[in-house]
Amino acid sequence: MVTIRLQDEASGTFEGRVVVVTGAGSGIGRAAAVAFAAAGARVLGVGRREDALEETAAGHRRIEVHPADLRAPQAAQRAIDAAAARWGRVDVLVNNAGVTKVMPLGQTTAEGIGAVFDLNVTAPSLLARAALPHLRDSAGSIVNISSTYGHRPLPGAAHYAASKAALEQLTRSWAVELASAGVRVNALAPGPTESQALASAGLDETTIARIKAEETARIPLGRRGEPAEVAAWILRLADPASTWLTGQVLTIDGGLELA
Ligand SMILES: NC(=O)c1ccc[n+]([C@@H]2O[C@H](COP(=O)([O-])OP(=O)(O)OC[C@H]3O[C@@H](n4cnc5c(N)ncnc54)[C@H](OP(=O)(O)O)[C@@H]3O)[C@@H](O)[C@H]2O)c1
């Protein structure tokens, strides 16, 4: 377990700002919600499991929860409306909720593709659309959570990789499209990070242990990442002081991409 002291913790960089974090009930999203709150933001944590979101919010008076399935019609608009109704503004949208799916080509189905793309591509798009008027007003920013597999092949889970590649391309296109509105759009591409992602993909414990050992062996820094290490970079991309950064995809993966 690596303990990271977030640089922004004491400085209140996000004081007075409103941040919407999707997938805030676990892993990277939970760490991001807590880090934004520690940096002074009001945070709306979105996810399906209310109990998991409440766990994230416990002890953090700046975090409020909004349980929702982001694949449901109107869910994206309602989540953004909920933040705006509570606090009157939205400064940062973190499109973090995502799903991994093992789906070799021989077993690929339209339903399987839909499950991955609905959450990893369509939901971030509709959230961004709903947030746009607020982000224009606040000169805010969007941080999309991709993956190192958004720009590397992932045999056996090609549609996960393709969904993240789509998110990276949305990032670049929106960055240019929204630049004149003063809205910045960047993406973070984490490598293998401790979270519920592998279990949520339906893998059994033995398979998860094997995958983790293989990943650890391939990562030059010799270990998988911790959610707080990833969250720290989400804050840096969203930092209002990062005024000239837009359209970038930052990989944070212990050097995996180089190996
Ligand atoms: N961990 C890694 O190794 C890794 C590496 C690269 C990229 N990423 C990306 O990082 C992001 C966060 O993943 P994580 O690793 O922190 O995994 P995680 O612990 O599984 O978190 C995913 C979150 O998304 C939420 N979610 C899932 N389906 C949803 C839906 N239909 N509507 C609303 N929320 C939903 C989940 O909460 P509920 O189940 O309560 O809805 C959960 O809190 C994902 O986009 C993932 O692709 C992860």
The ligand as a MOL file (V3000), in Angstrom:
LIG
                    3D

  0  0  0     0  0            999 V3000
M  V30 BEGIN CTAB
M  V30 COUNTS 48 52 0 0 0
M  V30 BEGIN ATOM
M  V30 1 N -8.1690 -0.1460 -12.4550 0
M  V30 2 C -7.4690 -0.1690 -13.5760 0
M  V30 3 O -6.5310 -0.9500 -13.7200 0
M  V30 4 C -7.7920 0.8100 -14.6740 0
M  V30 5 C -6.8320 1.0020 -15.6600 0
M  V30 6 C -7.1110 1.8870 -16.7030 0
M  V30 7 C -8.3040 2.5710 -16.7290 0
M  V30 8 N -9.2190 2.3660 -15.7570 0 CHG=1
M  V30 9 C -10.4710 3.1070 -15.8500 0
M  V30 10 O -10.6510 3.8360 -14.6630 0
M  V30 11 C -12.0510 4.0640 -14.4550 0
M  V30 12 C -12.4050 3.7010 -13.0280 0
M  V30 13 O -12.2530 2.3100 -12.8500 0
M  V30 14 P -11.7350 1.6230 -11.5210 0
M  V30 15 O -10.4970 0.9320 -11.8520 0
M  V30 16 O -11.7410 2.5700 -10.3930 0 CHG=-1
M  V30 17 O -12.8310 0.4770 -11.3840 0
M  V30 18 P -14.0960 0.2740 -10.4570 0
M  V30 19 O -13.6530 0.2250 -9.0200 0
M  V30 20 O -14.8050 -0.8960 -11.0200 0
M  V30 21 O -14.9470 1.6030 -10.6660 0
M  V30 22 C -15.9020 1.7690 -11.6800 0
M  V30 23 C -17.0310 2.6150 -11.1080 0
M  V30 24 O -17.9940 2.8480 -12.1250 0
M  V30 25 C -19.2920 2.7320 -11.5570 0
M  V30 26 N -20.2410 2.2680 -12.5630 0
M  V30 27 C -20.2150 1.0890 -13.2320 0
M  V30 28 N -21.2720 0.9920 -14.0400 0
M  V30 29 C -21.9860 2.1490 -13.8840 0
M  V30 30 C -23.1940 2.6370 -14.4360 0
M  V30 31 N -23.8940 1.9240 -15.3320 0
M  V30 32 N -23.6410 3.8470 -14.0390 0
M  V30 33 C -22.9530 4.5800 -13.1110 0
M  V30 34 N -21.7940 4.1730 -12.5770 0
M  V30 35 C -21.3320 2.9670 -12.9460 0
M  V30 36 C -19.1340 1.6780 -10.4620 0
M  V30 37 O -20.0700 1.8620 -9.4130 0
M  V30 38 P -21.4720 1.0720 -9.3700 0
M  V30 39 O -21.1520 -0.3620 -9.6350 0
M  V30 40 O -21.9980 1.3470 -8.0000 0
M  V30 41 O -22.3060 1.7010 -10.4300 0
M  V30 42 C -17.7290 1.9190 -9.9550 0
M  V30 43 O -17.7180 2.7750 -8.8240 0
M  V30 44 C -12.7810 3.2420 -15.5160 0
M  V30 45 O -13.1600 4.0750 -16.5820 0
M  V30 46 C -11.7030 2.2570 -15.9750 0
M  V30 47 O -11.9260 1.8200 -17.2880 0
M  V30 48 C -8.9870 1.5040 -14.7250 0
M  V30 END ATOM
M  V30 BEGIN BOND
M  V30 1 1 1 2
M  V30 2 2 2 3
M  V30 3 1 2 4
M  V30 4 1 4 5
M  V30 5 2 4 48
M  V30 6 2 5 6
M  V30 7 1 6 7
M  V30 8 2 7 8
M  V30 9 1 8 9
M  V30 10 1 8 48
M  V30 11 1 9 10
M  V30 12 1 9 46
M  V30 13 1 10 11
M  V30 14 1 11 12
M  V30 15 1 11 44
M  V30 16 1 12 13
M  V30 17 1 13 14
M  V30 18 2 14 15
M  V30 19 1 14 16
M  V30 20 1 14 17
M  V30 21 1 17 18
M  V30 22 2 18 19
M  V30 23 1 18 20
M  V30 24 1 18 21
M  V30 25 1 21 22
M  V30 26 1 22 23
M  V30 27 1 23 24
M  V30 28 1 23 42
M  V30 29 1 24 25
M  V30 30 1 25 26
M  V30 31 1 25 36
M  V30 32 1 26 27
M  V30 33 1 26 35
M  V30 34 2 27 28
M  V30 35 1 28 29
M  V30 36 1 29 30
M  V30 37 2 29 35
M  V30 38 1 30 31
M  V30 39 2 30 32
M  V30 40 1 32 33
M  V30 41 2 33 34
M  V30 42 1 34 35
M  V30 43 1 36 37
M  V30 44 1 36 42
M  V30 45 1 37 38
M  V30 46 2 38 39
M  V30 47 1 38 40
M  V30 48 1 38 41
M  V30 49 1 42 43
M  V30 50 1 44 45
M  V30 51 1 44 46
M  V30 52 1 46 47
M  V30 END BOND
M  V30 END CTAB
M  END
